[in-house]
Structure formats: C-alpha cells, structure tokens
C-alpha cells in the first residue's frame, strides 16, 4: 500500500504483507541478476581473448586487427625491431591521422618516439574525425598532438577547393560559436581562399553561396516524418527549377557553371542514413529527375525483386489467373487496370496472355531461365517500360542483375521452377545477410545522393544538406558500449555506474555529430543549402549539431535556446554571403523538362591501308607448336 487518504485507516491484510516481502525479494534478485549477467559477460570476454587466437591459429586465419596486435606485441618484445624500422624508413608521413586508434598510435610512437630525430609528419584534421563506429579514436589524436611540442604544430590555412565567397560564409558561420565541436581541444580556424576560381555559378535568380531554409513546425507539420517529407519535396522542387533553367537555352541567365550548362551530376544531396536517401530519391522521381544513391542494400530488397517474384509465380502456375493479373500490372510489363478490363471483355485477348505464360514456362523448362527471360523482355518491351521512369536505368540494371543471379542459381543447382521461386523467396527474407549488393548505374549526369560519411574527401559544385537541422535519437541503445574517461577507453557491460557512463557516451556521440556537420557543410564548391528547424518537434529532441552551432553552444532544455536560434539566423541574414529564407513550397505539378538532343550521326571513315597477307601454307604449318611432345610413360 503506497498511502492512505487523510482521516482514513490503512487496510490490513496478510496479502499486503506477503506482497511487500515478495517485492523486496524481487528487487534483491533483480539487482543480483544484473551483477550476475555482467559477470557472465566478463567471463565470456576473457574466454574469447584466450581461445579465439588459438582457434585462428588452428584455422590459419588472420584478421586485420590481428596484424596490428601482433606487430604491437613484437615491437614490445623486440625493441631492436623498432630501431631497424627507423633506420630503414627514416621519414614517414601518416595521413588521415584523426582516424587512428590506440593500437596504431602505440605502433607509430614506438617506432618514432616524439623525442626522436626522425622526420615524421602526422597529418590529420580533427574536425573530420567521424569514424568512431569503425574504431577511429579522436582522443588518441588529441593525445598524440599533446605529446608533440607546440612549435612543431602547423596548420594549413588556405582552401584551394571552394569559391572564396563560400569560404567567407563558412568563416562567418563558425565565428558565432566558441566551442563549435563541443571539445576545447578542437577549434575552427578561419581559412583563406586559394587562386581565384575562373568559372562562376550562374543561376536565373540570385543565390548566395550559403543558404539557410528555415522551417518552423506548425500544427500540420510538427512530427518528424511530415517534416522530412516537406523538406524532401522542397529540395526536389529547387533542383527541378535549376535543371529546367539549364535546359532553357532561350533564357539569358540560364543555370550554368561557366559556359557549361548545369546537369544533375553537379548536384549532391547529403544525408545521414539510407532511409533519408530513399526519401530524397522518391521526391526526385516524382519530379522526373533521375538520381544515383550510394547504398549497400541487397538487390533482393529492391522493388524489381518483388516484381520478378510475381512474374515467376505467374509463369509457374498460369492456371491461377490471379497470379497472371498480378504479373501483368507490374511496372515491368506495364499493363493498367483498364487493360485488365479489356482482356476480361475480350476473351481471345485474355487467352493470348495465358498462352504466353504457358509458352514462357515451356521455354524455361526446355532452354533455361535466361533464354526465357530474354524472350519475355523482348516480347513485352520490358526495357522500354522501365526506362520511361525517372530512375529507369536503375530499374533496368536491377532486372538484369537479378536475372543473372537467378540464372546462376538455376544453372548450378539444376533445379525446377518451384525450387527457383523458393530460393528467391529465401533471399528476399534474408536480404540483410546477402552479399549481392545493388550495382551502381552510370552517374555522370545524375543527381547524387550520398551519406555524409561517404562524402568525406569529396567535393560537389552544389550541395544540399536537408536533414542536418533535425535532432536524432541515440543510435546505440545497447547496454554494452565504449566510452572514454581520463584519456582511457573503457567498455561498459553492466556496471553500477552505467548511468554516468552512458551520459559520457552520449556526449561523445553529440560531439561527433558536430564534426559530421562540418564535413557536410564543407563538401560544396560553389553553393550549400541547409535546412534548419528553429522550433520544437513532437516526439523528437531538437538536439541537432546545427542547433548547437547556431545558438553558441546551447541545448534545447536551456530557456533561451529558441530565442538564441532565431537571433543568430537574423544576424547571419545581414551577411552579403549568407541567405535566410523560409522553406520554399513548389507547385506539385512542377516537372523536370529534359531536352531531347538528337545529334547528327555520321559513319566514321576508314582510312587505313590494308596490305595483302596472302600466303601459301599447309596444315602442318598452321598447327606447328600446338602439339608439344609429351614423355612416353609407357616406355617406363
């Protein structure tokens, strides 16, 4: 009993006493179970540390980490090896050092100690340390930096990639935050521009190098899914306007870079996750714009895998007419509802479709899957149907890729149609375990959708960062995680200080998010468009790295967070190189008008001189050397 109302007696019953005792026992068991589970994890780790190397030696296998650990151990046990390596390699340059880890640094510092005289250059940008999930340890970089005399620190202060106006905008943006990277050891240093870029970005409307689109949640758009869709539509609409302007040769101020008309290949949309990328891709498809998305998704997760499954089911059992109807209305075959009604009204047409399915079944059984598939694609003009979509090249590529995989399986296993269908179904159900990744189509002129992690080190003329203004939930909800304390890495597996350690881990993830934001903002050469959300969102914390940057290090729970957000945007708007606008809305009917170009084709003229090669020879001459004399084993 928790409590009793005023002037009332607390009821007494043996059950209450028994329940209280049970609750006390349960709490004690629960506390002990957590400790017991933590001890099991420790025992398992110790067992693996002892037994896994033995099993690897037995199997004769080495992982990349094993090579590093063995080298580290050998250097500790044989100091003369480090001296030999120093003598052999008297100078060393270690690039991307911000992505190092404690083991690698231990190896480097043993071979080349900081007090040594070897010429060693550790090259890295801590602002771009974004690979924590892959073992990169920014704290190791900071430790290495602290171990080297300050007089031996050098900073590259010239940006040779981006337009001078965009560099000025980035300097202004980061000047408003004292700790933009949530770490006193990492700072933003103003950079200057290199030689003047000859080509300029030309657009029909004046576009400043750094643009912020401001979206303030309202009653209709106050949940993250609705906001994401609204942002994706705005990005797709703006790209459509740019590409249409590039196609319109009649306009004096067309969209171009120098004299070259703008095309999709000049544009990149940077996202954090593949699901965000899919949202952008769908919005671009709606506008009729083709795009290419870097993805490690399995081909069996694609829409085309589902359509081929429907087609194979229809070919296997055409007597079930519902199977045939489902196959006919796929994008591959391209029939519509009115076609099915016409087939129903004219039995001879419907009979033709059923017979066609039966014929493809017979062709598959007689000649194999691939000849049947080629015949079907020719007869039903599958390629033409798929190419009519904005992402037609991707769809055709997926169909051809799937056809190859199905052919390989059916050929290797000599299976019938039902077995192939069962195999394809298993592949779809276990797509996340498949190594059959999507093949990338030609992307020279396609809008690029790239994750921020993959964009590191790359540049694009025009960049959109649509979702960096949205807060994120912690990606790691496991109770097992790594964190740093007193410059040392630890593994949390269920200790009594779990809450404290999780807070440290969350702070490390938030700090990495600021570095991820920096990487995204610095990929553009001419223009970068960023969407910001200076308002509360239902069921989603507004803890974005962009919010931290624009409020000079405040968090949403601070009383003045949103006021500081708006004030900073108003301040940036006074800049000549930064624009602040409301998120644009575009006509739903706006479409990309791709100009059809039909170049005049001429046959190439053959100008080589053919000299007569006539000669008289014999069969023996033609086969000379083709039959080597083999030992006469019978003579033995």
C-alpha positions as CSV (number, residue, x, y, z in Angstrom):
1,X,0.0,0.0,0.0
2,X,1.6,3.3,-1.1
3,X,-0.5,5.6,1.1
4,X,-3.9,6.2,2.6
5,X,-6.3,9.1,2.3
6,X,-6.5,11.7,5.1
7,X,-8.6,10.6,8.1
8,X,-8.7,7.0,6.7
9,X,-7.3,3.9,8.2
10,X,-4.7,1.9,6.3
11,X,-6.3,-1.5,5.4
12,X,-4.6,-4.6,6.8
13,X,-4.5,-7.9,5.2
14,X,-2.0,-10.8,5.0
15,X,-1.8,-10.3,1.3
16,X,-0.2,-6.9,1.6
17,X,2.5,-8.1,4.0
18,X,3.2,-11.0,1.7
19,X,3.3,-8.8,-1.4
20,X,5.7,-6.4,0.3
21,X,8.0,-9.2,1.2
22,X,7.8,-10.6,-2.3
23,X,8.7,-7.1,-3.8
24,X,11.7,-6.9,-1.5
25,X,12.9,-10.3,-2.6
26,X,12.3,-9.5,-6.3
27,X,14.3,-6.2,-6.1
28,X,17.2,-8.1,-4.5
29,X,17.0,-10.9,-7.1
30,X,16.8,-8.2,-9.9
31,X,19.9,-6.4,-8.6
32,X,21.8,-9.6,-8.3
33,X,20.8,-10.8,-11.7
34,X,22.3,-7.6,-13.3
35,X,25.5,-8.3,-11.5
36,X,25.4,-11.9,-12.5
37,X,24.8,-11.1,-16.1
38,X,27.7,-8.6,-16.1
39,X,30.0,-11.2,-14.7
40,X,28.9,-13.7,-17.4
41,X,29.9,-11.1,-20.0
42,X,33.3,-10.6,-18.3
43,X,33.8,-14.3,-18.3
44,X,32.9,-14.6,-22.0
45,X,35.2,-11.8,-22.9
46,X,38.1,-13.4,-21.0
47,X,37.3,-16.8,-22.6
48,X,37.3,-15.2,-26.1
49,X,40.5,-13.4,-25.5
50,X,42.2,-16.6,-24.6
51,X,40.6,-19.0,-27.0
52,X,39.9,-17.0,-30.2
53,X,43.7,-16.6,-31.0
54,X,44.1,-20.4,-30.6
55,X,41.2,-21.1,-32.9
56,X,42.6,-18.6,-35.5
57,X,46.0,-20.3,-35.4
58,X,44.3,-23.7,-35.8
59,X,42.4,-22.5,-38.9
60,X,45.4,-20.5,-40.2
61,X,43.5,-17.2,-40.5
62,X,44.4,-13.6,-39.6
63,X,42.2,-10.5,-39.4
64,X,43.5,-7.0,-40.0
65,X,43.3,-6.3,-36.2
66,X,45.5,-9.4,-35.6
67,X,48.2,-8.0,-37.8
68,X,48.2,-4.8,-35.8
69,X,48.1,-6.5,-32.4
70,X,50.9,-8.9,-33.4
71,X,53.1,-6.0,-34.6
72,X,52.5,-4.1,-31.4
73,X,53.4,-7.2,-29.3
74,X,56.5,-7.9,-31.4
75,X,57.7,-4.3,-31.0
76,X,57.3,-4.5,-27.2
77,X,59.1,-7.8,-27.0
78,X,61.9,-7.0,-29.5
79,X,63.0,-3.3,-29.2
80,X,65.6,-3.8,-31.9
81,X,62.8,-4.1,-34.5
82,X,61.7,-0.5,-33.9
83,X,65.3,0.6,-34.4
84,X,65.6,-1.4,-37.6
85,X,62.4,0.1,-39.0
86,X,63.6,3.6,-38.1
87,X,66.8,3.0,-40.0
88,X,65.0,1.6,-43.0
89,X,62.3,4.3,-43.1
90,X,64.0,7.5,-41.9
91,X,61.0,9.6,-42.8
92,X,57.3,8.9,-42.5
93,X,54.0,10.7,-43.4
94,X,50.9,9.3,-41.8
95,X,47.8,10.7,-43.4
96,X,44.2,10.9,-42.1
97,X,45.7,10.6,-38.6
98,X,42.5,11.8,-37.0
99,X,41.1,8.3,-37.7
100,X,43.8,6.5,-35.8
101,X,43.2,4.3,-32.8
102,X,45.3,3.4,-29.6
103,X,46.9,0.3,-31.1
104,X,48.0,2.1,-34.3
105,X,49.3,5.1,-32.3
106,X,51.2,2.7,-30.0
107,X,52.9,1.2,-33.0
108,X,53.8,4.6,-34.5
109,X,55.0,6.1,-31.3
110,X,57.2,3.0,-30.6
111,X,58.9,3.2,-34.0
112,X,59.1,7.0,-34.0
113,X,59.1,8.3,-30.4
114,X,58.1,12.0,-30.1
115,X,61.6,12.9,-28.7
116,X,63.3,11.2,-31.6
117,X,65.0,12.8,-34.6
118,X,63.2,11.0,-37.4
119,X,61.2,13.1,-39.9
120,X,57.7,12.1,-39.1
121,X,54.6,14.0,-40.2
122,X,51.2,13.2,-38.6
123,X,48.6,14.8,-41.0
124,X,45.0,15.0,-39.9
125,X,42.0,17.2,-39.4
126,X,40.3,16.6,-36.0
127,X,37.2,18.4,-37.3
128,X,36.7,15.5,-39.7
129,X,37.0,12.6,-37.2
130,X,33.7,10.9,-38.0
131,X,34.5,7.2,-38.0
132,X,34.0,6.4,-34.3
133,X,31.8,3.4,-35.3
134,X,34.7,2.0,-37.2
135,X,37.2,2.3,-34.3
136,X,38.5,5.8,-35.0
137,X,39.5,7.4,-31.8
138,X,39.7,11.3,-31.7
139,X,41.1,11.1,-28.2
140,X,44.1,9.3,-29.5
141,X,44.7,12.0,-32.0
142,X,44.5,14.7,-29.3
143,X,46.9,12.6,-27.1
144,X,49.4,12.5,-29.9
145,X,49.0,16.2,-30.6
146,X,49.7,17.0,-26.9
147,X,52.8,14.8,-26.9
148,X,54.4,16.9,-29.7
149,X,56.0,20.3,-28.9
150,X,53.6,23.2,-29.8
151,X,56.3,24.7,-32.0
152,X,56.0,21.7,-34.3
153,X,52.3,22.1,-34.9
154,X,51.4,23.5,-38.3
155,X,48.0,24.5,-39.8
156,X,47.0,24.7,-43.5
157,X,45.1,27.9,-43.7
158,X,44.3,28.0,-47.4
159,X,41.3,26.3,-49.0
160,X,42.0,25.6,-52.7
161,X,38.7,23.9,-53.4
162,X,35.8,26.2,-52.6
163,X,34.7,29.5,-54.0
164,X,36.1,32.5,-52.0
165,X,32.5,33.7,-51.2
166,X,31.6,30.3,-49.8
167,X,34.7,30.2,-47.7
168,X,33.9,33.6,-46.3
169,X,30.4,32.4,-45.5
170,X,31.7,29.4,-43.5
171,X,34.1,31.6,-41.6
172,X,31.2,33.8,-40.6
173,X,29.0,30.9,-39.6
174,X,31.6,29.3,-37.3
175,X,32.7,32.6,-35.8
176,X,29.5,32.8,-33.8
177,X,30.2,29.7,-31.6
178,X,33.0,29.5,-29.0
179,X,33.1,25.7,-29.0
180,X,31.6,24.6,-32.3
181,X,32.9,21.0,-31.8
182,X,31.9,20.5,-28.1
183,X,35.6,20.0,-27.3
184,X,38.1,22.5,-26.2
185,X,40.8,20.6,-28.0
186,X,39.3,21.1,-31.4
187,X,38.7,24.6,-32.8
188,X,37.7,26.2,-36.1
189,X,40.4,28.4,-37.6
190,X,39.5,30.9,-40.3
191,X,40.8,29.9,-43.7
192,X,41.6,31.9,-46.8
193,X,40.9,31.1,-50.4
194,X,43.4,30.0,-53.0
195,X,43.7,31.2,-56.5
196,X,40.5,32.7,-57.9
197,X,38.2,30.2,-59.4
198,X,37.7,31.0,-63.0
199,X,34.2,29.5,-63.5
200,X,31.3,31.0,-61.7
201,X,27.9,29.5,-60.8
202,X,25.2,31.3,-62.8
203,X,21.5,31.0,-62.0
204,X,18.4,32.8,-63.1
205,X,17.7,34.0,-59.6
206,X,20.4,35.4,-57.3
207,X,21.6,32.6,-55.0
208,X,24.0,33.3,-52.2
209,X,26.8,30.8,-51.5
210,X,25.4,29.6,-48.2
211,X,21.6,29.4,-47.9
212,X,19.5,28.5,-44.9
213,X,15.9,27.4,-45.4
214,X,14.0,27.9,-42.2
215,X,11.2,25.5,-41.3
216,X,9.2,26.3,-38.2
217,X,6.9,23.4,-37.2
218,X,3.2,24.1,-37.3
219,X,0.0,22.2,-36.4
220,X,0.2,20.3,-39.7
221,X,3.9,19.7,-39.8
222,X,5.1,19.1,-36.2
223,X,6.2,15.4,-36.4
224,X,9.5,14.3,-37.8
225,X,8.1,12.2,-40.7
226,X,5.9,15.0,-42.0
227,X,8.7,17.5,-41.7
228,X,11.1,15.2,-43.6
229,X,8.7,14.8,-46.4
230,X,8.2,18.5,-46.6
231,X,11.9,19.1,-46.7
232,X,12.5,16.4,-49.4
233,X,9.8,18.0,-51.6
234,X,11.4,21.4,-51.3
235,X,14.9,20.0,-52.2
236,X,13.4,18.2,-55.2
237,X,11.5,21.3,-56.3
238,X,14.5,23.5,-56.1
239,X,16.7,21.1,-58.1
240,X,13.9,20.8,-60.7
241,X,14.0,24.6,-61.2
242,X,17.8,24.6,-61.5
243,X,17.8,21.8,-64.1
244,X,14.9,23.3,-66.1
245,X,16.8,26.7,-66.2
246,X,19.9,24.8,-67.5
247,X,17.8,23.2,-70.3
248,X,16.2,26.5,-71.3
249,X,18.6,27.9,-73.8
250,X,16.3,30.9,-74.6
251,X,16.9,32.4,-71.1
252,X,19.8,34.8,-70.9
253,X,20.7,33.9,-67.3
254,X,20.5,30.1,-67.6
255,X,21.8,27.8,-64.8
256,X,25.4,27.0,-65.6
257,X,29.0,26.7,-64.3
258,X,31.0,29.0,-66.5
259,X,29.8,28.1,-70.1
260,X,28.7,24.6,-69.2
261,X,25.0,24.1,-68.6
262,X,24.3,22.7,-65.2
263,X,23.3,19.0,-65.0
264,X,22.4,16.5,-62.3
265,X,25.9,15.4,-61.9
266,X,26.8,18.8,-60.5
267,X,24.4,18.4,-57.6
268,X,24.7,16.3,-54.4
269,X,22.3,15.7,-51.6
270,X,24.0,14.7,-48.4
271,X,22.1,12.5,-45.9
272,X,22.9,10.7,-42.7
273,X,21.1,7.4,-43.4
274,X,20.0,5.4,-46.4
275,X,16.3,5.8,-45.4
276,X,16.8,9.6,-45.7
277,X,18.3,9.0,-49.1
278,X,15.3,6.9,-50.2
279,X,13.1,9.8,-49.2
280,X,15.1,12.2,-51.4
281,X,15.2,9.8,-54.2
282,X,11.4,9.3,-54.2
283,X,10.9,13.1,-54.2
284,X,13.2,13.5,-57.2
285,X,11.5,10.7,-59.0
286,X,8.1,12.4,-58.5
287,X,9.6,15.5,-60.3
288,X,11.0,13.3,-63.1
289,X,14.6,13.6,-62.0
290,X,17.0,10.6,-62.1
291,X,19.4,10.2,-59.2
292,X,22.0,7.7,-58.1
293,X,22.2,6.7,-54.4
294,X,25.3,5.1,-52.9
295,X,23.9,2.1,-51.0
296,X,24.9,-1.2,-49.6
297,X,21.4,-2.5,-49.8
298,X,20.9,-6.0,-51.2
299,X,19.5,-6.4,-54.7
300,X,16.9,-8.7,-53.1
301,X,15.4,-5.7,-51.2
302,X,14.6,-3.9,-54.4
303,X,11.2,-3.3,-55.9
304,X,12.3,-5.2,-59.0
305,X,12.9,-8.3,-56.9
306,X,9.3,-8.2,-55.8
307,X,8.1,-7.8,-59.4
308,X,10.2,-10.6,-60.7
309,X,8.8,-12.8,-58.0
310,X,5.3,-12.1,-59.1
311,X,6.3,-12.8,-62.7
312,X,7.9,-16.1,-61.9
313,X,4.9,-17.2,-59.8
314,X,2.6,-16.5,-62.8
315,X,4.8,-18.4,-65.2
316,X,5.0,-21.4,-62.8
317,X,1.2,-21.5,-62.4
318,X,-0.6,-19.7,-65.2
319,X,-3.8,-21.7,-64.5
320,X,-4.2,-19.5,-61.4
321,X,-5.4,-16.4,-63.3
322,X,-5.0,-14.1,-60.3
323,X,-1.2,-14.8,-60.5
324,X,-1.2,-13.7,-64.1
325,X,-3.2,-10.5,-63.3
326,X,-0.7,-9.5,-60.6
327,X,2.2,-10.1,-63.0
328,X,0.7,-8.1,-65.8
329,X,0.2,-4.9,-63.7
330,X,3.9,-4.8,-62.6
331,X,6.0,-1.9,-63.9
332,X,8.0,-4.4,-65.9
333,X,5.0,-5.5,-68.1
334,X,3.3,-2.2,-67.8
335,X,-0.4,-3.1,-68.1
336,X,-3.0,-0.9,-66.4
337,X,-6.4,-1.7,-64.8
338,X,-8.2,-0.7,-68.0
339,X,-6.2,-3.3,-69.9
340,X,-7.4,-6.0,-67.5
341,X,-11.0,-4.9,-68.0
342,X,-10.4,-5.0,-71.8
343,X,-9.0,-8.5,-71.5
344,X,-12.0,-9.6,-69.4
345,X,-14.3,-8.2,-72.1
346,X,-12.5,-9.9,-74.9
347,X,-11.8,-13.5,-74.0
348,X,-9.5,-14.1,-77.0
349,X,-7.0,-11.4,-75.7
350,X,-7.0,-12.9,-72.2
351,X,-6.4,-16.3,-73.7
352,X,-3.4,-14.9,-75.5
353,X,-1.9,-13.8,-72.2
354,X,-2.5,-17.1,-70.6
355,X,-0.9,-18.9,-73.6
356,X,2.1,-16.6,-73.5
357,X,2.7,-17.5,-69.8
358,X,2.5,-21.2,-70.7
359,X,4.9,-20.7,-73.6
360,X,7.4,-19.0,-71.4
361,X,7.1,-21.8,-68.9
362,X,7.8,-24.3,-71.6
363,X,10.8,-22.3,-72.9
364,X,12.2,-22.1,-69.4
365,X,12.0,-25.9,-69.0
366,X,13.5,-26.5,-72.4
367,X,16.3,-23.9,-72.7
368,X,16.7,-22.5,-69.2
369,X,15.8,-19.3,-67.3
370,X,18.0,-16.8,-69.1
371,X,16.8,-17.5,-72.7
372,X,13.2,-17.4,-71.4
373,X,13.8,-14.1,-69.6
374,X,15.4,-12.5,-72.7
375,X,12.5,-13.7,-74.9
376,X,9.9,-12.2,-72.4
377,X,11.7,-8.9,-72.1
378,X,11.8,-8.5,-75.9
379,X,8.2,-9.6,-76.4
380,X,6.8,-7.4,-73.6
381,X,9.2,-4.4,-74.2
382,X,10.3,-4.6,-70.5
383,X,13.3,-2.3,-71.0
384,X,11.2,0.4,-72.8
385,X,8.6,0.3,-70.0
386,X,11.2,0.7,-67.2
387,X,13.2,3.4,-69.0
388,X,10.0,5.6,-69.1
389,X,10.5,6.1,-65.3
390,X,12.8,8.8,-64.0
391,X,15.0,6.1,-62.4
392,X,14.7,3.8,-65.4
393,X,18.4,3.0,-65.7
394,X,18.4,1.8,-62.1
395,X,15.3,-0.4,-62.7
396,X,16.8,-2.0,-65.8
397,X,20.1,-2.6,-64.0
398,X,18.3,-4.3,-61.2
399,X,16.3,-6.6,-63.5
400,X,19.4,-7.6,-65.4
401,X,21.3,-8.2,-62.2
402,X,18.5,-10.3,-60.7
403,X,18.2,-12.3,-63.9
404,X,22.0,-13.1,-63.8
405,X,21.7,-14.3,-60.1
406,X,18.6,-16.4,-60.8
407,X,20.3,-18.0,-63.9
408,X,23.4,-18.8,-61.8
409,X,21.4,-20.5,-59.1
410,X,19.2,-22.5,-61.5
411,X,22.2,-23.5,-63.7
412,X,24.4,-24.5,-60.7
413,X,21.7,-26.5,-58.9
414,X,19.8,-27.8,-61.9
415,X,16.5,-27.0,-60.2
416,X,13.0,-26.6,-61.5
417,X,10.8,-23.5,-61.4
418,X,9.2,-24.1,-57.9
419,X,12.7,-24.5,-56.4
420,X,13.9,-21.3,-58.0
421,X,10.9,-19.4,-56.6
422,X,11.6,-20.9,-53.2
423,X,15.2,-19.8,-53.4
424,X,14.3,-16.2,-54.4
425,X,11.8,-16.0,-51.6
426,X,14.5,-17.1,-49.1
427,X,16.9,-14.4,-50.5
428,X,14.2,-11.8,-50.0
429,X,13.5,-12.8,-46.5
430,X,17.2,-12.8,-45.6
431,X,18.2,-9.9,-47.8
432,X,20.3,-8.3,-44.9
433,X,22.5,-11.3,-44.9
434,X,23.1,-11.3,-48.7
435,X,26.3,-10.1,-50.3
436,X,24.5,-9.3,-53.6
437,X,24.7,-5.5,-53.3
438,X,23.0,-3.1,-55.7
439,X,25.1,-2.3,-58.7
440,X,25.5,1.4,-59.4
441,X,24.3,2.7,-62.6
442,X,26.2,5.3,-64.7
443,X,26.1,8.5,-62.6
444,X,27.8,11.1,-64.7
445,X,24.7,13.2,-65.2
446,X,22.6,12.0,-62.3
447,X,21.9,13.9,-59.0
448,X,24.0,12.2,-56.4
449,X,22.5,11.1,-53.0
450,X,25.4,10.4,-50.7
451,X,25.7,9.7,-47.0
452,X,27.8,12.2,-45.2
453,X,30.3,9.5,-44.1
454,X,30.9,8.5,-47.8
455,X,31.1,12.2,-48.9
456,X,34.2,12.8,-46.8
457,X,37.1,13.8,-49.0
458,X,34.9,14.5,-52.0
459,X,33.6,17.8,-53.5
460,X,30.5,18.7,-55.4
461,X,29.6,22.0,-57.1
462,X,26.2,22.3,-55.4
463,X,25.3,20.6,-52.1
464,X,22.1,20.3,-50.2
465,X,22.1,19.3,-46.5
466,X,18.4,18.8,-45.9
467,X,18.2,16.9,-42.6
468,X,21.2,18.2,-40.5
469,X,18.8,20.6,-38.7
470,X,16.7,17.7,-37.3
471,X,17.7,16.2,-33.9
472,X,18.5,12.5,-33.6
473,X,17.9,9.8,-31.1
474,X,20.9,7.8,-29.9
475,X,21.8,5.2,-32.5
476,X,23.2,2.9,-29.8
477,X,20.5,1.7,-27.4
478,X,22.6,-1.3,-26.3
479,X,23.7,-1.6,-22.7
480,X,27.2,-2.6,-24.0
481,X,29.2,0.3,-25.4
482,X,32.6,2.0,-25.2
483,X,33.3,5.4,-23.7
484,X,36.3,7.4,-22.6
485,X,37.3,8.6,-19.1
486,X,40.6,10.1,-18.0
487,X,42.0,9.7,-21.6
488,X,41.4,6.0,-21.4
489,X,38.9,3.9,-23.4
490,X,36.5,1.6,-21.4
491,X,33.8,-0.9,-22.2
492,X,30.6,-0.7,-20.3
493,X,28.9,-4.1,-19.9
494,X,26.6,-3.5,-16.9
495,X,28.5,-1.8,-14.1
496,X,26.9,0.1,-11.2
497,X,28.0,3.4,-12.8
498,X,26.0,2.6,-16.0
499,X,24.0,5.9,-16.0
500,X,27.2,8.0,-15.6
501,X,29.0,6.1,-18.4
502,X,26.0,6.4,-20.7
503,X,26.0,10.2,-20.2
504,X,29.6,10.3,-21.2
505,X,29.0,8.1,-24.3
506,X,26.0,10.3,-25.3
507,X,28.2,13.4,-25.0
508,X,30.9,11.8,-27.3
509,X,28.2,11.0,-29.9
510,X,26.9,14.6,-29.8
511,X,30.5,15.9,-30.2
512,X,31.0,13.6,-33.2
513,X,27.7,14.9,-34.7
514,X,29.3,18.4,-34.8
515,X,32.2,17.1,-36.8
516,X,29.8,15.2,-39.1
517,X,28.0,18.6,-39.7
518,X,31.4,20.2,-40.5
519,X,32.1,17.5,-43.1
520,X,28.7,18.0,-44.7
521,X,29.0,21.8,-44.9
522,X,32.4,21.8,-46.4
523,X,31.8,19.5,-49.4
524,X,30.4,22.3,-51.7
525,X,32.5,24.2,-54.2
526,X,30.0,27.0,-55.1
527,X,26.8,26.7,-53.1
528,X,25.5,24.9,-50.0
529,X,21.8,24.9,-49.0
530,X,21.0,23.9,-45.4
531,X,17.6,23.3,-43.8
532,X,17.2,24.5,-40.2
533,X,14.3,23.8,-37.8
534,X,14.3,26.5,-35.0
535,X,11.3,25.0,-33.3
536,X,10.1,22.1,-31.2
537,X,9.2,18.8,-32.9
538,X,6.9,16.3,-31.3
539,X,8.5,13.1,-30.0
540,X,11.9,14.2,-31.2
541,X,14.6,16.2,-29.3
542,X,15.9,19.2,-31.2
543,X,19.4,18.3,-30.3
544,X,21.0,18.8,-33.7
545,X,24.6,19.8,-34.1
546,X,23.3,22.7,-36.2
547,X,21.3,23.9,-33.3
548,X,24.4,23.8,-31.1
549,X,26.4,25.8,-33.7
550,X,23.7,28.5,-34.2
551,X,23.0,29.0,-30.5
552,X,26.6,29.3,-29.4
553,X,26.6,26.0,-27.5
554,X,23.1,25.9,-26.0
555,X,20.8,22.9,-25.8
556,X,17.0,22.7,-26.2
557,X,16.4,22.4,-22.4
558,X,18.1,25.9,-22.0
559,X,15.4,28.6,-21.5
560,X,16.8,30.8,-24.2
561,X,17.6,28.1,-26.8
562,X,15.0,29.0,-29.5
563,X,15.4,32.8,-29.0
564,X,19.2,32.4,-29.5
565,X,18.5,30.2,-32.6
566,X,16.3,32.9,-34.2
567,X,18.7,35.8,-33.2
568,X,21.6,34.1,-34.8
569,X,19.7,33.5,-38.0
570,X,18.7,37.2,-38.1
571,X,22.4,38.1,-37.5
572,X,23.6,35.9,-40.3
573,X,21.0,37.3,-42.7
574,X,22.8,40.6,-42.6
575,X,25.8,39.0,-44.3
576,X,26.5,39.5,-48.0
577,X,27.3,35.8,-48.5
578,X,24.6,34.1,-46.4
579,X,20.9,34.0,-47.2
580,X,18.0,33.1,-44.8
581,X,14.6,32.2,-46.4
582,X,11.6,30.2,-45.4
583,X,11.4,26.7,-46.7
584,X,10.1,27.1,-50.3
585,X,7.0,25.4,-51.5
586,X,6.7,24.3,-55.1
587,X,3.8,23.5,-57.4
588,X,3.0,19.8,-57.2
589,X,2.8,19.7,-61.0
590,X,6.3,21.1,-61.4
591,X,8.3,18.6,-63.6
592,X,11.8,18.4,-65.0
593,X,11.7,19.1,-68.7
594,X,14.6,17.2,-70.1
595,X,15.6,18.5,-73.5
596,X,15.7,15.8,-76.2
597,X,19.0,16.0,-78.0
598,X,19.4,14.1,-81.3
599,X,22.9,14.7,-82.6
600,X,23.7,14.2,-86.2
601,X,25.5,10.9,-86.5
602,X,28.0,10.2,-89.3
603,X,29.7,7.0,-90.1
604,X,33.4,7.1,-89.3
605,X,35.6,7.0,-92.4
606,X,38.0,4.1,-92.7
607,X,41.4,5.5,-93.8
608,X,43.8,2.6,-93.0
609,X,45.6,0.9,-95.8
610,X,45.2,-2.9,-96.0
611,X,48.2,-4.8,-97.3
612,X,47.8,-8.2,-98.8
613,X,48.6,-11.0,-96.4
614,X,48.1,-13.9,-98.9
615,X,50.5,-16.8,-98.4
616,X,50.7,-20.5,-99.2
617,X,50.9,-22.8,-96.2
618,X,50.0,-26.3,-95.1
619,X,48.0,-27.8,-92.2
620,X,51.3,-28.8,-90.5
621,X,52.4,-25.2,-90.7
622,X,49.2,-24.0,-89.2
623,X,49.4,-26.4,-86.3
624,X,53.2,-26.1,-85.7
625,X,53.9,-25.9,-81.9
626,X,50.4,-26.7,-80.9
627,X,51.1,-30.3,-80.0
628,X,54.1,-30.5,-77.7
629,X,55.8,-33.9,-77.4
630,X,54.9,-35.5,-74.1
631,X,57.0,-38.0,-72.2
632,X,56.5,-41.6,-73.2
633,X,55.3,-43.0,-69.9
634,X,54.6,-46.4,-71.5
635,X,58.4,-46.8,-72.1
636,X,58.9,-46.8,-68.3
